[in-house]
Structures are given as structure tokens and as C-alpha cells.
Amino acid sequence: MKPCLGIFDSGLGGFTVLSQVLARYGPVSCVYLADTARVPYGEKKSSEIRKIAKEVVQWLSDQNISAVLIACNTTNSLALDVVENVSRVPVFGLIEAAGRMVKENRVGVLATPATTASNAYRKMILSFRPGTQVFEQPCPEFVPLIEGGKLCRDELRICALKYLKPLLEAEVESIIYGCSHYPLLETILREILPEDVRLVDPAIGMASQLDGILGIPKCSVMTRDLLSNTRICVTSDPSGFASRAKALMGECPDIEVVSLTSQACFF
């Protein structure tokens, strides 16, 4: 049986992870789950994130997947242990992938409030590079604006200027996308940042860790056919999600609506 990846996020952000996987390996089989009924995750309590994580992974485990890819940094930071305990297959996270990618001594992290409050990025980076100065910046407005389809609006630029200001004052040498939604803001961020500040996408590092499951990389170019083996599921608003997904990916397969809320209790 060919391997099948289970990828989950609160909404559109996981498509940045899916894109990196497909770009590296070609049209592999994937189940993409967006918990659109509860987006955004970034300002939820830890107990709720842990409940959601159990529900999501229990559902994914019933889809005959070969690995779980946590495309949600908030879940990765607050409920990695839940995902690993529930999953019956290998689990891959963005935060560890990012930690392995850091080369600089002064590093900024743009993330959701829940992720920054957990200090997960700081701890992971220091585990790989002791002595690194890490500056974590919460960005509560980014995900709601992105999920609302406002990628080209002035609001995003205003928010980006506000969130980048303390990182620029700290003279960071690189900035990590600490939320899978944020690579969608690269054009705006690059307009504001100095050329020598490196933007780090953990999804690239995560994709490179899948060789043992998916085999030799094919270095594919994103085409319509790459989504042919991707099953997309949401927990609400399938038509709205399809419209936004098509704008990002160029096309979007049929979308299924699934229910998760009856599958777990609070930790």
C-alpha cells in the first residue's frame, strides 16, 4: 500500500506545508484536515487545544495514514504529547524542523499568542543552538485576516509593520514563520524587512524529514495534477474554504465535511 500523509491545521495555513511536500515528492497521497469550525486556534486555552488535538488525531488515525504532519504550530507547541500518544504512526512537527534550520545568533519568531506564550520555539532553538537569542512576537490578527481572504488588504501591511517593529529593533538576523499561515505573507514581509534578514519556513525542513516514508524526492513543480491524490476535509464552510483554497493552490478538489467534536474529552 502506498504511503498516505495526514496533515492538519485550523484552516488554510496547512496548505503551505502541503505545498512543500508536493513540491518535493510529487502527487503523494494526502488527507488534509482543516478544522474550520474552530479557526483560529491561536488564542484558545491550552486545555481546548489539547482536546482538539485528540479529536483530530483520532479521526486521522481512522483514515489509514502512514504519518501525521502537524501543520498547526499552536497544536505543536501545546499538544505534541497528545498527538504522539494518540497517533499510531510517526508524527512530524514544524517546531523541531525549524529548530534544525536555525543558523543565526539573533532569531525572531512570528507566531500566534498561544505559541509564543508556550516558549516552545525558544526552548527548541536553544536545544540545538545554546546561546541563541530568540525574540518571539505574538501576531493575533494575522490568521483571522488570512482566513477572511484579506491577503492583499492594507490591514495586513499595518499589522506586519506593528509586529515586525520589535524584531527589527532587536536586530534579528532571521525570522521564523511560527505559524503555517504566515508564509502566505511573504510578499508583504519582504517589502518591509531588510534584504539580509532570512525568512525561515519550517515546512521546508519538515518535508525533508519524510524521505524515509516517501522515498527519493522528485523535485516536482506545482501543477494541477499534484492535488490529484489529496483528499481535503473541513469541519465547516466547505464552499468558502474551497474558494479560498483555489485562490492559493490554483485549484481545489471536492471538499468533504467531517465531524470531530464527539471523539474526545478534555485532558
N, C-alpha and C positions, 0 to 999 in steps of 0.2 A: 504493500500500500504506500502511495506517495505521501510524503510528509505534508501536514496541514498546520499552519500557524494560527493561533488565536490571538488577536490584537484587540485591546480595549482601551477606550478613553471616554470622557464625559461627552464628547461631541466631535467636532471637525478636526481637532488637533492631531489625533492619531493618524490622519492621512499623511502627515509629514513623515511619520515612521513608516507607514505602508509604502510611501513613495521611495524611500531609501532602500527598503527591502526589495521592491520590484526593480529598481534601477540596478541593483547589484546581482540579483538572481534570475530576473525574468519573471514570467507569469506563474509564480508558485501559487499553490492553493492556500487561501487565507479565509478566515472568518473574522470579520471586522464588526465589533460591537460598540455602538455609541449610546451611552446612557443619557439620551437627550431629555428624558423626563426630569432629570435631576441636575442638568448642567446649570451653572458651573459648580465644580467641587471645591474650588479654592478657598471658600470662606465657610465651609461646613466644619462641624466639630469632628474631632478625631474618632469618636465612637460611631458617628454616622458613616464616615469614610470606611471604617473597618467593617461595618455591616454591609455596605455596598460592595466592598471588595469580595466578601464571602459569597454574596449573591451572584456576582459577575463570574467568578471563577467556577462556582458550581455549575452555572449554566454552560460556560465554555467547555468544561470537562465532559459534558454530555454530547459535545459536537465532534468527538473523535479527533481531537487536535494532537499535534506532536510536541508543541511548545506554547507557552504563554508569554506574550510580549506586553509588558506593562507600558502602554503609551501615555499613561497619565502620571505625571510627576508627583501630584498630590497623593495618589494612592501608593506610589513607590515610596514616598517619604514617611507615610503614616501607617501603612498596612502591608509592607513587604512580607512580614512574617505570616500574616493571614493568607496571602496569596500562596506562599510556599507551602504552608501547612495543608491547604485545601487542594492545591493542584496535584494531579497525578503524573504530570510531565514537567520537564525542565522549565524554569522561569527566568526571564531576562528583563532587567530593569535599565532605565535610562540614567539613573544617578550613578551607578557603578561605571557604566560606559563612559559617562562624562569625566569621572574621576581619572580614568585611564588616559583620557585625551588631553588633560591639562599639562602645559609645558611652561607656563609663565609663573612669575612670583607674585603678581598682583592680579587677582581674578575677581571679576564681577559675576553675579548670578541674578538674572531676572527671573522671578518665579511668582507663584500665587502666594497670598498671605499664609496659607496653611503650610506650604512647603518651606518658606523662609522661617516660619516660627519653629519648625522641627529641627532646623540646623543640619538637615541631612546632607546637603551639598557640602557644607563646611567640613563636617566630620569625614565624609568620603574623600574629599580632596586632600585633607591633611593625612589620611591614612596612606595615600600614595605619595604625597609630597609634603612631608612635615616642614613647617616654617612658612608655607604659602600664606599670603594674606588674602583672605576671602571676604568680599563685600556683597552681602545678599540684599536685594532690593525687591520688596513686595510690589506687585502690579495688579491691584484688584480690578481695574477697569478694562484690561486688555481682553480677557476671554469673553465677557458679555458683548463687547463691541464686535469682536471677530465673529462670534456665533450669530450676531444680529446682521451680518453681512455688510459691515461698515468698514471694509478694508481700505477703501480709498477716501475716507472721510477725514475732515480736519480734526475731529475728536481724537483719532488715534495718534496723529502727529503731536498734538498738545500733550497727550498722556505720555508719549515716548520722551518728549523733551523733559517732562517732570521727573520721570523715573530714571532717565539716564544722567541727570544732573549730578546727583551724589556720587555716581560711579565715575564720572569724568573728573569730579573734584578729587576723588581718591586716586586718580591717575592709574586706573586699571589698564592692564596690557591685553586682556582678553575678556570676553563676556560670554557666559554660557546661557543658552536658551534653557531655562529651568522649567519650562512648560512646553509641551509639544505643539501648542498653538502658535508659539512665538516665531518660529521660522517663517511663518506667513507674513511677518512684519519686516522681513529682511530689507526690503527696498527703503522703507521709512527709516529704519535704524542706520543703514549705511549712509543715508543722506546726512545724518546728524553726527555720527561717530567719526573720529579721525581715521585715516586710512590704515594706520598701523595697529589699530585695535582689532584683534582677531575675534570673529564670531564663531562660537563652538556649538555645533549641532550634535547632541548626544545620540540622535537616531543613526548617524553615520557609524558611530562606534558600536551601537547595538547591532546593526545589520552585519557588521564584520565578525561578530561573535557567533553567527549562525552557520558558518561553513560546515561544522560537524553534523548539522542536521540537514542542510540543504545542498551540500556538496560544493563543487567548484563554482565560484562566481561567474556569471555570464556577461557582466558589464553591459546590461541592456540599456536601450534608450526608451523613455516613456512613450508608449503608443497605446492605442485603443485596446489592442489585444492583451496588454499586460493585466487588465482588470477582468479578463475572461474567467479566471478561476477564483475571483474574490466574491465571497458572499457577504453582503452588508446588512446588518441588523440594527435596529434602533428601538428605543423604548417609548418613543412618541414622535409626532410630527414627521412622518415619512416623506410627505411631499415637500415640505420646507427644507428638510435635510437633503433630499435629492437635488433640489435646485442649488443649494449652496455647495454641495459636493461636486456637482457638474462644473460649477464655476472654477473650482480648484483643480479638478482632475481631468477636465476636458470631456468627460462622460461619466455616467454613473449607472451601474447595473440596477436591476429591480431591488427594491428595499423591502425587507421583512420587518414586521413589528413583533417584538417579543416582550414577555413579561418576566420580571426578575423578583418582584417585591415579596413573593411568598416563600422564597427559598432559604432565608436565613434569619437568624435573630441577632440582637446586639451582642457584641463582645464585652 
